[in-house]
């Protein structure tokens, strides 16, 4: 019986880990680009 519980716990851990990995792996921090001097155009 303990082998079934161990297997179920491992499967649950893998499921949660895969979902967490796919949710946060490709995200980049969304910050607007900042410039030091906004008065002069970039040339």
C-alpha distance matrix in Angstrom:
0.0 3.8 5.4 5.3 6.6 8.8 10.1 10.9 12.6 14.5 15.6 16.8 18.6 20.3 21.4 22.9 24.5 26.1 27.5 28.9 30.4 32.1 33.4 35.1 35.8 39.1 40.7 43.8 45.4 47.8 51.0 54.5 56.7 59.0 62.5 64.7 67.9 67.7 71.5 72.1 70.6 68.7 71.1
3.8 0.0 3.8 5.4 5.0 6.1 8.5 9.8 10.4 12.2 14.1 15.2 16.3 18.3 19.8 21.0 22.3 24.2 25.8 26.8 28.2 30.2 31.6 32.9 33.6 37.0 38.5 41.5 42.9 45.6 48.6 52.2 54.3 56.5 59.9 62.0 65.3 65.3 69.1 69.7 68.3 66.4 68.7
5.4 3.8 0.0 3.8 5.4 5.0 6.1 8.5 9.8 10.5 12.2 14.2 15.2 16.4 18.3 20.0 20.9 22.4 24.4 25.6 26.6 28.5 30.3 31.7 32.0 35.3 37.1 40.2 41.9 44.6 47.7 51.2 53.2 55.6 58.9 61.1 64.3 64.3 68.2 68.5 67.0 64.9 67.1
5.3 5.4 3.8 0.0 3.8 5.4 5.1 6.1 8.5 9.8 10.5 12.2 14.1 15.3 16.4 18.3 19.8 21.0 22.6 24.2 25.5 27.1 28.6 30.4 31.0 34.2 35.9 39.1 40.9 43.3 46.5 50.0 52.1 54.6 58.0 60.4 63.5 63.3 67.1 67.5 65.9 64.0 66.2
6.6 5.0 5.4 3.8 0.0 3.8 5.4 5.0 6.0 8.5 9.8 10.4 12.1 14.1 15.2 16.4 18.1 19.9 21.1 22.4 24.0 25.8 27.0 28.6 29.5 32.8 34.2 37.4 38.8 41.2 44.4 47.9 50.1 52.5 55.9 58.2 61.3 61.2 65.0 65.6 64.1 62.3 64.7
8.8 6.1 5.0 5.4 3.8 0.0 3.8 5.5 5.1 6.1 8.6 9.9 10.5 12.3 14.2 15.4 16.3 18.2 20.1 21.0 22.2 24.3 25.8 27.1 27.6 31.0 32.6 35.6 37.2 39.8 42.9 46.4 48.4 50.8 54.1 56.3 59.6 59.6 63.4 63.8 62.4 60.4 62.7
10.1 8.5 6.1 5.1 5.4 3.8 0.0 3.8 5.4 5.1 6.2 8.6 9.9 10.6 12.3 14.3 15.2 16.4 18.4 19.9 20.8 22.6 24.4 26.0 26.2 29.5 31.4 34.5 36.4 39.0 42.2 45.6 47.6 50.1 53.5 55.9 59.0 58.9 62.7 63.0 61.3 59.3 61.5
10.9 9.8 8.5 6.1 5.0 5.5 3.8 0.0 3.8 5.4 5.1 6.1 8.6 9.9 10.5 12.3 14.1 15.4 16.6 18.3 19.8 21.3 22.7 24.6 25.3 28.5 30.0 33.3 35.0 37.3 40.6 44.0 46.2 48.8 52.3 54.7 57.7 57.4 61.2 61.7 60.1 58.2 60.5
12.6 10.4 9.8 8.5 6.0 5.1 5.4 3.8 0.0 3.8 5.4 5.1 6.1 8.6 9.9 10.6 12.1 14.2 15.5 16.4 18.1 20.1 21.2 22.7 23.5 26.9 28.2 31.3 32.8 35.3 38.4 41.9 44.1 46.5 49.9 52.2 55.3 55.2 59.0 59.5 58.1 56.3 58.7
14.5 12.2 10.5 9.8 8.5 6.1 5.1 5.4 3.8 0.0 3.8 5.4 5.1 6.2 8.6 10.0 10.4 12.2 14.3 15.3 16.2 18.3 20.0 21.2 21.6 25.0 26.7 29.7 31.5 34.2 37.3 40.8 42.7 45.2 48.5 50.8 54.0 53.9 57.7 58.1 56.5 54.5 56.7
15.6 14.1 12.2 10.5 9.8 8.6 6.2 5.1 5.4 3.8 0.0 3.8 5.4 5.1 6.1 8.7 9.8 10.6 12.3 14.2 15.2 16.6 18.4 20.2 20.6 23.7 25.6 28.9 30.8 33.2 36.6 39.9 41.9 44.6 48.0 50.5 53.6 53.3 57.0 57.3 55.6 53.6 55.8
16.8 15.2 14.2 12.2 10.4 9.9 8.6 6.1 5.1 5.4 3.8 0.0 3.8 5.5 5.1 6.2 8.5 10.0 10.7 12.3 14.1 15.6 16.7 18.6 19.6 22.7 24.1 27.4 29.0 31.2 34.5 37.9 40.2 42.7 46.2 48.7 51.7 51.3 55.1 55.6 54.1 52.3 54.7
18.6 16.3 15.2 14.1 12.1 10.5 9.9 8.6 6.1 5.1 5.4 3.8 0.0 3.8 5.4 5.3 6.0 8.6 10.0 10.5 12.0 14.3 15.4 16.6 17.5 20.9 22.2 25.3 26.8 29.4 32.5 36.0 38.1 40.5 43.9 46.3 49.4 49.3 53.1 53.5 52.1 50.2 52.6
20.3 18.3 16.4 15.3 14.1 12.3 10.6 9.9 8.6 6.2 5.1 5.5 3.8 0.0 3.8 5.5 5.0 6.0 8.5 9.8 10.3 12.2 14.1 15.5 15.7 19.0 20.8 24.0 26.0 28.6 31.9 35.2 37.1 39.8 43.1 45.6 48.7 48.5 52.2 52.5 50.8 48.7 50.9
21.4 19.8 18.3 16.4 15.2 14.2 12.3 10.5 9.9 8.6 6.1 5.1 5.4 3.8 0.0 3.8 5.5 5.3 6.2 8.6 9.9 10.8 12.4 14.6 15.3 18.1 19.8 23.3 25.2 27.4 30.8 34.1 36.2 39.0 42.5 45.1 48.0 47.5 51.3 51.6 49.8 48.0 50.3
22.9 21.0 20.0 18.3 16.4 15.4 14.3 12.3 10.6 10.0 8.7 6.2 5.3 5.5 3.8 0.0 3.8 5.6 5.2 6.1 8.5 10.1 10.6 12.4 13.8 16.9 17.9 21.2 22.8 25.0 28.3 31.7 34.0 36.5 40.1 42.6 45.5 45.1 48.9 49.4 47.9 46.1 48.6
24.5 22.3 20.9 19.8 18.1 16.3 15.2 14.1 12.1 10.4 9.8 8.5 6.0 5.0 5.5 3.8 0.0 3.8 5.5 5.1 6.0 8.6 9.9 10.8 11.4 14.9 16.3 19.4 21.2 23.8 27.0 30.4 32.4 34.9 38.3 40.8 43.8 43.6 47.4 47.8 46.2 44.3 46.6
26.1 24.2 22.4 21.0 19.9 18.2 16.4 15.4 14.2 12.2 10.6 10.0 8.6 6.0 5.3 5.6 3.8 0.0 3.8 5.5 5.1 6.2 8.6 10.2 10.2 13.2 15.2 18.6 20.9 23.2 26.7 29.8 31.7 34.6 37.9 40.6 43.5 43.1 46.8 47.0 45.2 43.1 45.3
27.5 25.8 24.4 22.6 21.1 20.1 18.4 16.6 15.5 14.3 12.3 10.7 10.0 8.5 6.2 5.2 5.5 3.8 0.0 3.8 5.5 5.3 6.2 8.8 10.1 12.5 13.8 17.4 19.4 21.3 24.9 28.0 30.2 33.1 36.6 39.3 42.1 41.5 45.2 45.6 43.8 42.0 44.4
28.9 26.8 25.6 24.2 22.4 21.0 19.9 18.3 16.4 15.3 14.2 12.3 10.5 9.8 8.6 6.1 5.1 5.5 3.8 0.0 3.8 5.6 5.2 6.3 8.2 11.2 11.9 15.2 16.8 19.1 22.4 25.7 27.9 30.6 34.0 36.6 39.6 39.1 42.9 43.4 41.8 40.1 42.6
30.4 28.2 26.6 25.5 24.0 22.2 20.8 19.8 18.1 16.2 15.2 14.1 12.0 10.3 9.9 8.5 6.0 5.1 5.5 3.8 0.0 3.8 5.5 5.6 5.5 8.9 10.6 13.8 16.0 18.6 21.9 25.2 26.9 29.7 33.0 35.6 38.6 38.3 42.1 42.2 40.5 38.5 40.7
32.1 30.2 28.5 27.1 25.8 24.3 22.6 21.3 20.1 18.3 16.6 15.6 14.3 12.2 10.8 10.1 8.6 6.2 5.3 5.6 3.8 0.0 3.8 5.7 5.5 7.5 9.5 13.1 15.8 17.7 21.3 24.2 26.1 29.2 32.5 35.4 38.1 37.5 41.2 41.3 39.3 37.4 39.6
33.4 31.6 30.3 28.6 27.0 25.8 24.4 22.7 21.2 20.0 18.4 16.7 15.4 14.1 12.4 10.6 9.9 8.6 6.2 5.2 5.5 3.8 0.0 3.8 6.1 7.5 7.9 11.6 13.5 15.2 18.8 21.9 24.1 27.1 30.6 33.5 36.1 35.4 39.1 39.5 37.7 36.0 38.5
35.1 32.9 31.7 30.4 28.6 27.1 26.0 24.6 22.7 21.2 20.2 18.6 16.6 15.5 14.6 12.4 10.8 10.2 8.8 6.3 5.6 5.7 3.8 0.0 3.8 5.8 5.6 8.8 10.7 13.1 16.4 19.7 21.7 24.5 27.9 30.6 33.4 33.0 36.8 37.1 35.5 33.7 36.3
35.8 33.6 32.0 31.0 29.5 27.6 26.2 25.3 23.5 21.6 20.6 19.6 17.5 15.7 15.3 13.8 11.4 10.2 10.1 8.2 5.5 5.5 6.1 3.8 0.0 3.8 5.8 8.7 11.5 14.2 17.4 20.5 21.9 24.8 27.9 30.7 33.5 33.3 37.0 37.0 35.2 33.0 35.3
39.1 37.0 35.3 34.2 32.8 31.0 29.5 28.5 26.9 25.0 23.7 22.7 20.9 19.0 18.1 16.9 14.9 13.2 12.5 11.2 8.9 7.5 7.5 5.8 3.8 0.0 3.8 6.6 10.0 12.0 15.3 18.0 19.3 22.5 25.6 28.6 31.2 30.7 34.3 34.2 32.2 30.0 32.2
40.7 38.5 37.1 35.9 34.2 32.6 31.4 30.0 28.2 26.7 25.6 24.1 22.2 20.8 19.8 17.9 16.3 15.2 13.8 11.9 10.6 9.5 7.9 5.6 5.8 3.8 0.0 3.8 6.6 8.5 12.0 14.9 16.6 19.7 23.0 25.9 28.6 28.0 31.7 31.9 30.1 28.3 30.7
43.8 41.5 40.2 39.1 37.4 35.6 34.5 33.3 31.3 29.7 28.9 27.4 25.3 24.0 23.3 21.2 19.4 18.6 17.4 15.2 13.8 13.1 11.6 8.8 8.7 6.6 3.8 0.0 3.8 6.1 9.0 11.9 13.2 16.2 19.4 22.3 25.0 24.6 28.3 28.5 26.8 24.9 27.5
45.4 42.9 41.9 40.9 38.8 37.2 36.4 35.0 32.8 31.5 30.8 29.0 26.8 26.0 25.2 22.8 21.2 20.9 19.4 16.8 16.0 15.8 13.5 10.7 11.5 10.0 6.6 3.8 0.0 3.8 6.0 9.5 11.3 13.8 17.3 20.0 22.8 22.5 26.3 26.8 25.6 24.1 27.0
47.8 45.6 44.6 43.3 41.2 39.8 39.0 37.3 35.3 34.2 33.2 31.2 29.4 28.6 27.4 25.0 23.8 23.2 21.3 19.1 18.6 17.7 15.2 13.1 14.2 12.0 8.5 6.1 3.8 0.0 3.8 6.7 9.3 12.1 15.7 18.7 21.1 20.2 24.0 24.7 23.3 22.2 25.3
51.0 48.6 47.7 46.5 44.4 42.9 42.2 40.6 38.4 37.3 36.6 34.5 32.5 31.9 30.8 28.3 27.0 26.7 24.9 22.4 21.9 21.3 18.8 16.4 17.4 15.3 12.0 9.0 6.0 3.8 0.0 3.8 6.4 8.6 12.3 15.1 17.6 16.8 20.6 21.5 20.6 19.6 23.0
54.5 52.2 51.2 50.0 47.9 46.4 45.6 44.0 41.9 40.8 39.9 37.9 36.0 35.2 34.1 31.7 30.4 29.8 28.0 25.7 25.2 24.2 21.9 19.7 20.5 18.0 14.9 11.9 9.5 6.7 3.8 0.0 3.8 6.3 9.8 13.0 14.9 13.6 17.3 18.2 17.1 16.5 20.0
56.7 54.3 53.2 52.1 50.1 48.4 47.6 46.2 44.1 42.7 41.9 40.2 38.1 37.1 36.2 34.0 32.4 31.7 30.2 27.9 26.9 26.1 24.1 21.7 21.9 19.3 16.6 13.2 11.3 9.3 6.4 3.8 0.0 3.8 6.7 10.2 12.2 11.5 15.1 15.5 14.3 13.3 16.7
59.0 56.5 55.6 54.6 52.5 50.8 50.1 48.8 46.5 45.2 44.6 42.7 40.5 39.8 39.0 36.5 34.9 34.6 33.1 30.6 29.7 29.2 27.1 24.5 24.8 22.5 19.7 16.2 13.8 12.1 8.6 6.3 3.8 0.0 3.8 6.8 9.0 8.9 12.7 13.5 13.2 12.6 16.2
62.5 59.9 58.9 58.0 55.9 54.1 53.5 52.3 49.9 48.5 48.0 46.2 43.9 43.1 42.5 40.1 38.3 37.9 36.6 34.0 33.0 32.5 30.6 27.9 27.9 25.6 23.0 19.4 17.3 15.7 12.3 9.8 6.7 3.8 0.0 3.8 5.6 6.3 9.8 10.2 10.4 9.9 13.4
64.7 62.0 61.1 60.4 58.2 56.3 55.9 54.7 52.2 50.8 50.5 48.7 46.3 45.6 45.1 42.6 40.8 40.6 39.3 36.6 35.6 35.4 33.5 30.6 30.7 28.6 25.9 22.3 20.0 18.7 15.1 13.0 10.2 6.8 3.8 0.0 3.8 6.5 9.3 9.9 11.4 11.2 14.4
67.9 65.3 64.3 63.5 61.3 59.6 59.0 57.7 55.3 54.0 53.6 51.7 49.4 48.7 48.0 45.5 43.8 43.5 42.1 39.6 38.6 38.1 36.1 33.4 33.5 31.2 28.6 25.0 22.8 21.1 17.6 14.9 12.2 9.0 5.6 3.8 0.0 3.8 5.6 6.5 8.7 9.6 12.8
67.7 65.3 64.3 63.3 61.2 59.6 58.9 57.4 55.2 53.9 53.3 51.3 49.3 48.5 47.5 45.1 43.6 43.1 41.5 39.1 38.3 37.5 35.4 33.0 33.3 30.7 28.0 24.6 22.5 20.2 16.8 13.6 11.5 8.9 6.3 6.5 3.8 0.0 3.8 5.8 7.3 9.2 12.7
71.5 69.1 68.2 67.1 65.0 63.4 62.7 61.2 59.0 57.7 57.0 55.1 53.1 52.2 51.3 48.9 47.4 46.8 45.2 42.9 42.1 41.2 39.1 36.8 37.0 34.3 31.7 28.3 26.3 24.0 20.6 17.3 15.1 12.7 9.8 9.3 5.6 3.8 0.0 3.8 6.7 9.6 12.4
72.1 69.7 68.5 67.5 65.6 63.8 63.0 61.7 59.5 58.1 57.3 55.6 53.5 52.5 51.6 49.4 47.8 47.0 45.6 43.4 42.2 41.3 39.5 37.1 37.0 34.2 31.9 28.5 26.8 24.7 21.5 18.2 15.5 13.5 10.2 9.9 6.5 5.8 3.8 0.0 3.8 6.6 8.8
70.6 68.3 67.0 65.9 64.1 62.4 61.3 60.1 58.1 56.5 55.6 54.1 52.1 50.8 49.8 47.9 46.2 45.2 43.8 41.8 40.5 39.3 37.7 35.5 35.2 32.2 30.1 26.8 25.6 23.3 20.6 17.1 14.3 13.2 10.4 11.4 8.7 7.3 6.7 3.8 0.0 3.8 6.3
68.7 66.4 64.9 64.0 62.3 60.4 59.3 58.2 56.3 54.5 53.6 52.3 50.2 48.7 48.0 46.1 44.3 43.1 42.0 40.1 38.5 37.4 36.0 33.7 33.0 30.0 28.3 24.9 24.1 22.2 19.6 16.5 13.3 12.6 9.9 11.2 9.6 9.2 9.6 6.6 3.8 0.0 3.8
71.1 68.7 67.1 66.2 64.7 62.7 61.5 60.5 58.7 56.7 55.8 54.7 52.6 50.9 50.3 48.6 46.6 45.3 44.4 42.6 40.7 39.6 38.5 36.3 35.3 32.2 30.7 27.5 27.0 25.3 23.0 20.0 16.7 16.2 13.4 14.4 12.8 12.7 12.4 8.8 6.3 3.8 0.0
